[in-house]
Amino acid sequence: MKLIKSGAGVSSIILLTLYMLMLPFFVYAMTEDEKNNIELYKKVSPGVVNITSTVLERDFFFNIVPRQGVGSGSIIDKKGHILTNNHVIEDASKLEVTLSDGSKWAAKLVGTDPDSDLAVLKIDAPAKKLVVIPFGESSSLQVGQKVLAIGNPFGLGQTLTTGIISSVGRTLRSPTGVLVEDVIQTDAPINPGNSGGPLIDSSGKLIGINTAIFSPTGASVGIGFAIPVDTAKVIIKELIEKGYYAYPWIGATIATMSQYFASVFGLPEEGAVIVSVVPGGPADKAGLRGGSRRLQVGNHILIVGGDIILKFGSKKVTDADQLIRLIRKHRPGDRVQLLVMDWDGHKRKVDIVLGERPRSY
């Protein structure tokens, strides 16, 4: 055996030995943020499911052929209820859910609300297989807050992306054209297949349901939107109990006051005009009047002369969309006082009892 007598050589060996002992600490040292990401993924991903929907369509030769789509969802209780987007399961003749362990389960539609783009499914899996994602709060979210999205982008299951809340209080039109309020905007990459999956905060709680992206290419460009969990909490209960959400209803077709007609007739430029009332509906019972005259402006025929709603309760009405949002803050059966004006400028107060919107509307 050859002995190393050089002091420099011994020092080198000692330094090398210390380096080799310390190397694992340098290689595997992670930031606290990375540790949090890993912990959250392990904790939450078992509660995220992949959803495959099969829709029957007619091809070019009028043959009925199946078309499959993919989306994501969150397990919300031990009974097997799964929260997702309505557009993920819309028109599906068959629904299948894949859990994180790879097991596949037939799913049935429990309830759906196209106006909020939310839906609830149910699978009959054993409770021990179901990892529930706890609900958080969305009312106090702050711009810059860390968020994570787990889902099934492009069919690639159990994918994690991270980002921040880019904005809060956004409005987004659902597929039915109704405005959804307090929508969360995030730069966490969201792609096709992420729809219906959870947006979670740094404690692992569900704060939003990923629903849409703004993209000229169809892929994520850092502008994604999620339905706030506070909205979902209100709707989910009725979807499970009744299969649908009961919206309050004024029983009238409304339109935003046209600046053209406001200037011609000397009317306020703000307000919601009643175009028509449903016979026997809340507006009809309250004595509100719909349009009585047809006027043609260019190629458009407009119905004018209906009552103009200026206030809903204590809130000023600026346009038809705002009136709809004010109505939706109430429940069927609520009594509200309106301030209305006719086209001659006469104002009056009208009490109306909101009804339950027929499901055909």
RAMOWO-V584888 format. One record per residue. N is the residue number from 1. RES is the residue in three letters. SS is DSSP state (H for helix, E for strand, C for the rest). BURIAL is + if it has 16 or more other ideal C-beta (glycine too) atoms within 10 Angstrom, else -. Layout:
BEGIN
n,res,ss,burial
N,RES,SS,BURIAL
N,RES,SS,BURIAL
END
This chain:
BEGIN
n,res,ss,burial
1,MET,C,-
2,LYS,C,-
3,LEU,C,-
4,ILE,C,-
5,LYS,C,-
6,SER,C,-
7,GLY,H,-
8,ALA,H,-
9,GLY,H,-
10,VAL,H,-
11,SER,H,-
12,SER,H,-
13,ILE,H,-
14,ILE,H,-
15,LEU,H,-
16,LEU,H,-
17,THR,H,-
18,LEU,H,-
19,TYR,H,-
20,MET,H,-
21,LEU,H,-
22,MET,H,-
23,LEU,H,-
24,PRO,H,-
25,PHE,H,-
26,PHE,H,-
27,VAL,H,-
28,TYR,H,-
29,ALA,C,-
30,MET,C,-
31,THR,C,-
32,GLU,H,-
33,ASP,H,-
34,GLU,H,-
35,LYS,H,-
36,ASN,H,+
37,ASN,H,+
38,ILE,H,-
39,GLU,H,-
40,LEU,H,+
41,TYR,H,+
42,LYS,H,-
43,LYS,H,-
44,VAL,H,+
45,SER,H,+
46,PRO,H,+
47,GLY,H,+
48,VAL,E,+
49,VAL,E,+
50,ASN,E,+
51,ILE,E,+
52,THR,E,+
53,SER,E,+
54,THR,E,-
55,VAL,E,-
56,LEU,E,-
57,GLU,E,-
58,ARG,E,-
59,ASP,C,-
60,PHE,C,-
61,PHE,C,-
62,PHE,C,-
63,ASN,C,-
64,ILE,E,-
65,VAL,E,-
66,PRO,E,-
67,ARG,E,-
68,GLN,E,-
69,GLY,E,+
70,VAL,E,+
71,GLY,E,+
72,SER,E,+
73,GLY,E,+
74,SER,E,+
75,ILE,E,+
76,ILE,C,+
77,ASP,C,-
78,LYS,C,-
79,LYS,C,-
80,GLY,C,+
81,HIS,E,+
82,ILE,E,+
83,LEU,E,+
84,THR,E,+
85,ASN,C,+
86,ASN,H,+
87,HIS,H,+
88,VAL,H,+
89,ILE,H,+
90,GLU,C,+
91,ASP,C,-
92,ALA,C,+
93,SER,C,-
94,LYS,E,-
95,LEU,E,+
96,GLU,E,+
97,VAL,E,+
98,THR,E,+
99,LEU,C,+
100,SER,C,+
101,ASP,C,-
102,GLY,C,-
103,SER,C,-
104,LYS,E,-
105,TRP,E,+
106,ALA,E,-
107,ALA,E,+
108,LYS,E,-
109,LEU,E,+
110,VAL,E,+
111,GLY,E,+
112,THR,E,+
113,ASP,E,+
114,PRO,C,+
115,ASP,C,+
116,SER,C,+
117,ASP,C,+
118,LEU,E,+
119,ALA,E,+
120,VAL,E,+
121,LEU,E,+
122,LYS,E,+
123,ILE,E,+
124,ASP,C,-
125,ALA,C,+
126,PRO,C,-
127,ALA,H,-
128,LYS,H,-
129,LYS,H,+
130,LEU,C,+
131,VAL,C,+
132,VAL,C,+
133,ILE,C,+
134,PRO,C,-
135,PHE,E,+
136,GLY,C,+
137,GLU,C,-
138,SER,C,+
139,SER,C,-
140,SER,C,-
141,LEU,C,+
142,GLN,C,-
143,VAL,C,-
144,GLY,C,-
145,GLN,C,-
146,LYS,E,+
147,VAL,E,+
148,LEU,E,+
149,ALA,E,+
150,ILE,E,+
151,GLY,E,+
152,ASN,C,+
153,PRO,H,+
154,PHE,H,-
155,GLY,H,-
156,LEU,C,-
157,GLY,C,+
158,GLN,C,+
159,THR,E,+
160,LEU,E,+
161,THR,E,+
162,THR,E,+
163,GLY,E,+
164,ILE,E,-
165,ILE,E,+
166,SER,E,+
167,SER,E,-
168,VAL,E,+
169,GLY,E,-
170,ARG,E,-
171,THR,E,-
172,LEU,E,+
173,ARG,E,-
174,SER,C,+
175,PRO,C,-
176,THR,C,-
177,GLY,C,-
178,VAL,C,+
179,LEU,E,-
180,VAL,E,+
181,GLU,E,-
182,ASP,E,+
183,VAL,E,+
184,ILE,E,+
185,GLN,E,+
186,THR,E,+
187,ASP,C,+
188,ALA,C,+
189,PRO,C,+
190,ILE,C,+
191,ASN,C,+
192,PRO,C,+
193,GLY,C,+
194,ASN,C,+
195,SER,C,+
196,GLY,C,+
197,GLY,C,+
198,PRO,E,+
199,LEU,E,+
200,ILE,E,+
201,ASP,C,+
202,SER,C,-
203,SER,C,-
204,GLY,C,+
205,LYS,C,+
206,LEU,E,+
207,ILE,E,+
208,GLY,E,+
209,ILE,E,+
210,ASN,E,+
211,THR,E,+
212,ALA,E,+
213,ILE,E,+
214,PHE,C,-
215,SER,C,-
216,PRO,C,-
217,THR,C,-
218,GLY,C,-
219,ALA,C,-
220,SER,C,+
221,VAL,C,-
222,GLY,C,-
223,ILE,C,-
224,GLY,E,+
225,PHE,E,+
226,ALA,E,+
227,ILE,E,+
228,PRO,E,+
229,VAL,H,+
230,ASP,H,+
231,THR,H,+
232,ALA,H,+
233,LYS,H,-
234,VAL,H,-
235,ILE,H,+
236,ILE,H,+
237,LYS,H,-
238,GLU,H,-
239,LEU,H,+
240,ILE,H,+
241,GLU,H,-
242,LYS,H,-
243,GLY,C,-
244,TYR,C,-
245,TYR,C,+
246,ALA,C,-
247,TYR,C,+
248,PRO,E,+
249,TRP,E,+
250,ILE,C,+
251,GLY,C,+
252,ALA,E,+
253,THR,E,+
254,ILE,E,+
255,ALA,E,+
256,THR,E,+
257,MET,C,+
258,SER,C,+
259,GLN,H,-
260,TYR,H,-
261,PHE,H,+
262,ALA,H,+
263,SER,H,-
264,VAL,H,-
265,PHE,H,-
266,GLY,C,-
267,LEU,C,+
268,PRO,C,-
269,GLU,C,-
270,GLU,C,+
271,GLY,C,+
272,ALA,E,+
273,VAL,E,+
274,ILE,E,+
275,VAL,E,+
276,SER,E,+
277,VAL,E,+
278,VAL,C,+
279,PRO,C,-
280,GLY,C,-
281,GLY,C,+
282,PRO,H,+
283,ALA,H,+
284,ASP,H,+
285,LYS,H,-
286,ALA,C,+
287,GLY,C,-
288,LEU,C,+
289,ARG,C,+
290,GLY,C,+
291,GLY,C,+
292,SER,C,-
293,ARG,E,-
294,ARG,E,-
295,LEU,E,-
296,GLN,E,-
297,VAL,E,-
298,GLY,C,-
299,ASN,C,-
300,HIS,E,-
301,ILE,E,-
302,LEU,E,+
303,ILE,E,+
304,VAL,E,+
305,GLY,C,+
306,GLY,C,+
307,ASP,C,+
308,ILE,E,+
309,ILE,E,+
310,LEU,E,+
311,LYS,E,+
312,PHE,E,+
313,GLY,C,-
314,SER,C,-
315,LYS,E,-
316,LYS,E,-
317,VAL,C,+
318,THR,C,+
319,ASP,C,+
320,ALA,H,+
321,ASP,H,+
322,GLN,H,+
323,LEU,H,+
324,ILE,H,-
325,ARG,H,+
326,LEU,H,+
327,ILE,H,+
328,ARG,H,+
329,LYS,C,-
330,HIS,C,+
331,ARG,C,-
332,PRO,C,-
333,GLY,C,-
334,ASP,C,-
335,ARG,E,-
336,VAL,E,+
337,GLN,E,-
338,LEU,E,+
339,LEU,E,+
340,VAL,E,+
341,MET,E,+
342,ASP,C,-
343,TRP,C,+
344,ASP,C,-
345,GLY,C,-
346,HIS,C,-
347,LYS,E,-
348,ARG,E,-
349,LYS,E,-
350,VAL,E,-
351,ASP,E,-
352,ILE,E,+
353,VAL,E,-
354,LEU,C,+
355,GLY,E,+
356,GLU,E,-
357,ARG,C,+
358,PRO,C,-
359,ARG,C,-
360,SER,C,-
361,TYR,C,-
END
